[in-house]
């Protein structure tokens, strides 16, 4: 897995759309107790394309996902939290 800790590192490892989707999930995290619902309040390109971006973010090590009560949720890894800070985002 890639180690992404700064915006500069992410620029090389993540597509601009993946960074945008990540930012949207960080901004939405407060609405969900820190772990936003996949596809809840956030959509960038549509469900199918967003799923591909989520896979990209998971492979980069900035998020994981988990299922609870039939819903998929985003969990930010330590790398993801560091990456969010490097983008000027706060949880």
PyMOL commands that place a pseudoatom at each C-alpha (Angstrom):
pseudoatom trace, name=CA, resn=UNK, resi=1, chain=A, elem=C, hetatm=0, pos=[0.000, 0.000, 0.000]
pseudoatom trace, name=CA, resn=UNK, resi=2, chain=A, elem=C, hetatm=0, pos=[1.031, 3.558, -0.618]
pseudoatom trace, name=CA, resn=UNK, resi=3, chain=A, elem=C, hetatm=0, pos=[1.946, 5.765, 2.309]
pseudoatom trace, name=CA, resn=UNK, resi=4, chain=A, elem=C, hetatm=0, pos=[0.074, 9.006, 1.776]
pseudoatom trace, name=CA, resn=UNK, resi=5, chain=A, elem=C, hetatm=0, pos=[0.770, 11.666, 4.345]
pseudoatom trace, name=CA, resn=UNK, resi=6, chain=A, elem=C, hetatm=0, pos=[0.840, 14.908, 2.382]
pseudoatom trace, name=CA, resn=UNK, resi=7, chain=A, elem=C, hetatm=0, pos=[-1.074, 16.535, -0.422]
pseudoatom trace, name=CA, resn=UNK, resi=8, chain=A, elem=C, hetatm=0, pos=[2.070, 16.320, -2.558]
pseudoatom trace, name=CA, resn=UNK, resi=9, chain=A, elem=C, hetatm=0, pos=[2.247, 12.543, -2.107]
pseudoatom trace, name=CA, resn=UNK, resi=10, chain=A, elem=C, hetatm=0, pos=[-1.456, 12.227, -2.853]
pseudoatom trace, name=CA, resn=UNK, resi=11, chain=A, elem=C, hetatm=0, pos=[-1.177, 14.213, -6.051]
pseudoatom trace, name=CA, resn=UNK, resi=12, chain=A, elem=C, hetatm=0, pos=[1.084, 11.477, -7.381]
pseudoatom trace, name=CA, resn=UNK, resi=13, chain=A, elem=C, hetatm=0, pos=[-0.931, 8.528, -6.028]
pseudoatom trace, name=CA, resn=UNK, resi=14, chain=A, elem=C, hetatm=0, pos=[-4.574, 9.625, -6.268]
pseudoatom trace, name=CA, resn=UNK, resi=15, chain=A, elem=C, hetatm=0, pos=[-6.589, 11.025, -9.138]
pseudoatom trace, name=CA, resn=UNK, resi=16, chain=A, elem=C, hetatm=0, pos=[-8.066, 14.498, -8.709]
pseudoatom trace, name=CA, resn=UNK, resi=17, chain=A, elem=C, hetatm=0, pos=[-11.550, 12.961, -8.519]
pseudoatom trace, name=CA, resn=UNK, resi=18, chain=A, elem=C, hetatm=0, pos=[-10.429, 10.537, -5.794]
pseudoatom trace, name=CA, resn=UNK, resi=19, chain=A, elem=C, hetatm=0, pos=[-9.044, 13.457, -3.765]
pseudoatom trace, name=CA, resn=UNK, resi=20, chain=A, elem=C, hetatm=0, pos=[-12.297, 15.391, -4.275]
pseudoatom trace, name=CA, resn=UNK, resi=21, chain=A, elem=C, hetatm=0, pos=[-14.422, 12.426, -3.159]
pseudoatom trace, name=CA, resn=UNK, resi=22, chain=A, elem=C, hetatm=0, pos=[-12.165, 11.906, -0.141]
pseudoatom trace, name=CA, resn=UNK, resi=23, chain=A, elem=C, hetatm=0, pos=[-12.574, 15.590, 0.769]
pseudoatom trace, name=CA, resn=UNK, resi=24, chain=A, elem=C, hetatm=0, pos=[-16.354, 15.350, 0.469]
pseudoatom trace, name=CA, resn=UNK, resi=25, chain=A, elem=C, hetatm=0, pos=[-16.421, 12.327, 2.804]
pseudoatom trace, name=CA, resn=UNK, resi=26, chain=A, elem=C, hetatm=0, pos=[-14.210, 14.138, 5.337]
pseudoatom trace, name=CA, resn=UNK, resi=27, chain=A, elem=C, hetatm=0, pos=[-16.527, 17.137, 5.242]
pseudoatom trace, name=CA, resn=UNK, resi=28, chain=A, elem=C, hetatm=0, pos=[-19.557, 14.844, 5.697]
pseudoatom trace, name=CA, resn=UNK, resi=29, chain=A, elem=C, hetatm=0, pos=[-18.024, 12.805, 8.532]
pseudoatom trace, name=CA, resn=UNK, resi=30, chain=A, elem=C, hetatm=0, pos=[-19.417, 15.069, 11.270]
pseudoatom trace, name=CA, resn=UNK, resi=31, chain=A, elem=C, hetatm=0, pos=[-22.946, 14.288, 10.078]
pseudoatom trace, name=CA, resn=UNK, resi=32, chain=A, elem=C, hetatm=0, pos=[-22.368, 10.573, 10.756]
pseudoatom trace, name=CA, resn=UNK, resi=33, chain=A, elem=C, hetatm=0, pos=[-20.374, 10.457, 13.970]
pseudoatom trace, name=CA, resn=UNK, resi=34, chain=A, elem=C, hetatm=0, pos=[-17.060, 10.354, 12.103]
pseudoatom trace, name=CA, resn=UNK, resi=35, chain=A, elem=C, hetatm=0, pos=[-17.868, 7.483, 9.716]
pseudoatom trace, name=CA, resn=UNK, resi=36, chain=A, elem=C, hetatm=0, pos=[-19.980, 8.692, 6.789]
pseudoatom trace, name=CA, resn=UNK, resi=37, chain=A, elem=C, hetatm=0, pos=[-22.431, 6.467, 4.953]
pseudoatom trace, name=CA, resn=UNK, resi=38, chain=A, elem=C, hetatm=0, pos=[-21.183, 5.404, 1.526]
pseudoatom trace, name=CA, resn=UNK, resi=39, chain=A, elem=C, hetatm=0, pos=[-23.469, 7.166, -0.934]
pseudoatom trace, name=CA, resn=UNK, resi=40, chain=A, elem=C, hetatm=0, pos=[-25.341, 8.926, 1.876]
pseudoatom trace, name=CA, resn=UNK, resi=41, chain=A, elem=C, hetatm=0, pos=[-24.883, 12.674, 1.470]
pseudoatom trace, name=CA, resn=UNK, resi=42, chain=A, elem=C, hetatm=0, pos=[-21.897, 12.343, -0.861]
pseudoatom trace, name=CA, resn=UNK, resi=43, chain=A, elem=C, hetatm=0, pos=[-21.848, 11.713, -4.595]
pseudoatom trace, name=CA, resn=UNK, resi=44, chain=A, elem=C, hetatm=0, pos=[-19.313, 12.991, -7.073]
pseudoatom trace, name=CA, resn=UNK, resi=45, chain=A, elem=C, hetatm=0, pos=[-19.684, 11.129, -10.370]
pseudoatom trace, name=CA, resn=UNK, resi=46, chain=A, elem=C, hetatm=0, pos=[-22.519, 8.689, -9.696]
pseudoatom trace, name=CA, resn=UNK, resi=47, chain=A, elem=C, hetatm=0, pos=[-22.732, 5.398, -7.838]
pseudoatom trace, name=CA, resn=UNK, resi=48, chain=A, elem=C, hetatm=0, pos=[-20.711, 3.197, -10.205]
pseudoatom trace, name=CA, resn=UNK, resi=49, chain=A, elem=C, hetatm=0, pos=[-17.895, 5.682, -10.727]
pseudoatom trace, name=CA, resn=UNK, resi=50, chain=A, elem=C, hetatm=0, pos=[-17.809, 6.627, -7.045]
pseudoatom trace, name=CA, resn=UNK, resi=51, chain=A, elem=C, hetatm=0, pos=[-17.367, 2.937, -6.134]
pseudoatom trace, name=CA, resn=UNK, resi=52, chain=A, elem=C, hetatm=0, pos=[-14.246, 2.883, -8.304]
pseudoatom trace, name=CA, resn=UNK, resi=53, chain=A, elem=C, hetatm=0, pos=[-12.912, 5.974, -6.545]
pseudoatom trace, name=CA, resn=UNK, resi=54, chain=A, elem=C, hetatm=0, pos=[-13.628, 4.394, -3.157]
pseudoatom trace, name=CA, resn=UNK, resi=55, chain=A, elem=C, hetatm=0, pos=[-11.603, 1.357, -4.231]
pseudoatom trace, name=CA, resn=UNK, resi=56, chain=A, elem=C, hetatm=0, pos=[-8.789, 3.723, -5.251]
pseudoatom trace, name=CA, resn=UNK, resi=57, chain=A, elem=C, hetatm=0, pos=[-8.896, 5.394, -1.810]
pseudoatom trace, name=CA, resn=UNK, resi=58, chain=A, elem=C, hetatm=0, pos=[-8.872, 2.007, -0.061]
pseudoatom trace, name=CA, resn=UNK, resi=59, chain=A, elem=C, hetatm=0, pos=[-5.866, 0.833, -2.078]
pseudoatom trace, name=CA, resn=UNK, resi=60, chain=A, elem=C, hetatm=0, pos=[-4.069, 4.062, -1.182]
pseudoatom trace, name=CA, resn=UNK, resi=61, chain=A, elem=C, hetatm=0, pos=[-4.665, 3.261, 2.478]
pseudoatom trace, name=CA, resn=UNK, resi=62, chain=A, elem=C, hetatm=0, pos=[-6.571, 6.421, 3.395]
pseudoatom trace, name=CA, resn=UNK, resi=63, chain=A, elem=C, hetatm=0, pos=[-9.923, 4.748, 4.098]
pseudoatom trace, name=CA, resn=UNK, resi=64, chain=A, elem=C, hetatm=0, pos=[-11.474, 1.399, 4.868]
pseudoatom trace, name=CA, resn=UNK, resi=65, chain=A, elem=C, hetatm=0, pos=[-15.133, 0.503, 4.636]
pseudoatom trace, name=CA, resn=UNK, resi=66, chain=A, elem=C, hetatm=0, pos=[-17.324, -1.662, 6.820]
pseudoatom trace, name=CA, resn=UNK, resi=67, chain=A, elem=C, hetatm=0, pos=[-20.907, -2.891, 6.667]
pseudoatom trace, name=CA, resn=UNK, resi=68, chain=A, elem=C, hetatm=0, pos=[-23.307, -2.468, 9.563]
pseudoatom trace, name=CA, resn=UNK, resi=69, chain=A, elem=C, hetatm=0, pos=[-27.003, -3.290, 9.382]
pseudoatom trace, name=CA, resn=UNK, resi=70, chain=A, elem=C, hetatm=0, pos=[-26.786, -3.618, 5.600]
pseudoatom trace, name=CA, resn=UNK, resi=71, chain=A, elem=C, hetatm=0, pos=[-25.176, -0.204, 5.036]
pseudoatom trace, name=CA, resn=UNK, resi=72, chain=A, elem=C, hetatm=0, pos=[-21.587, 0.504, 3.989]
pseudoatom trace, name=CA, resn=UNK, resi=73, chain=A, elem=C, hetatm=0, pos=[-19.674, 3.121, 5.955]
pseudoatom trace, name=CA, resn=UNK, resi=74, chain=A, elem=C, hetatm=0, pos=[-16.327, 4.902, 5.495]
pseudoatom trace, name=CA, resn=UNK, resi=75, chain=A, elem=C, hetatm=0, pos=[-13.671, 4.671, 8.194]
pseudoatom trace, name=CA, resn=UNK, resi=76, chain=A, elem=C, hetatm=0, pos=[-10.647, 6.983, 7.938]
pseudoatom trace, name=CA, resn=UNK, resi=77, chain=A, elem=C, hetatm=0, pos=[-7.293, 5.369, 8.642]
pseudoatom trace, name=CA, resn=UNK, resi=78, chain=A, elem=C, hetatm=0, pos=[-4.484, 7.168, 10.465]
pseudoatom trace, name=CA, resn=UNK, resi=79, chain=A, elem=C, hetatm=0, pos=[-2.953, 7.855, 7.038]
pseudoatom trace, name=CA, resn=UNK, resi=80, chain=A, elem=C, hetatm=0, pos=[-6.297, 9.211, 5.896]
pseudoatom trace, name=CA, resn=UNK, resi=81, chain=A, elem=C, hetatm=0, pos=[-6.552, 11.538, 8.866]
pseudoatom trace, name=CA, resn=UNK, resi=82, chain=A, elem=C, hetatm=0, pos=[-3.002, 12.786, 8.224]
pseudoatom trace, name=CA, resn=UNK, resi=83, chain=A, elem=C, hetatm=0, pos=[-3.863, 13.241, 4.558]
pseudoatom trace, name=CA, resn=UNK, resi=84, chain=A, elem=C, hetatm=0, pos=[-6.998, 15.224, 5.441]
pseudoatom trace, name=CA, resn=UNK, resi=85, chain=A, elem=C, hetatm=0, pos=[-4.955, 17.533, 7.662]
pseudoatom trace, name=CA, resn=UNK, resi=86, chain=A, elem=C, hetatm=0, pos=[-2.437, 18.042, 4.846]
pseudoatom trace, name=CA, resn=UNK, resi=87, chain=A, elem=C, hetatm=0, pos=[-5.361, 19.160, 2.650]
pseudoatom trace, name=CA, resn=UNK, resi=88, chain=A, elem=C, hetatm=0, pos=[-6.448, 21.650, 5.315]
pseudoatom trace, name=CA, resn=UNK, resi=89, chain=A, elem=C, hetatm=0, pos=[-9.511, 19.616, 6.291]
pseudoatom trace, name=CA, resn=UNK, resi=90, chain=A, elem=C, hetatm=0, pos=[-10.662, 18.984, 9.849]
pseudoatom trace, name=CA, resn=UNK, resi=91, chain=A, elem=C, hetatm=0, pos=[-12.893, 16.286, 11.313]
for i in range(1, 91): cmd.bond("trace and resi %d" % i, "trace and resi %d" % (i + 1))
show_as sticks, trace
zoom trace
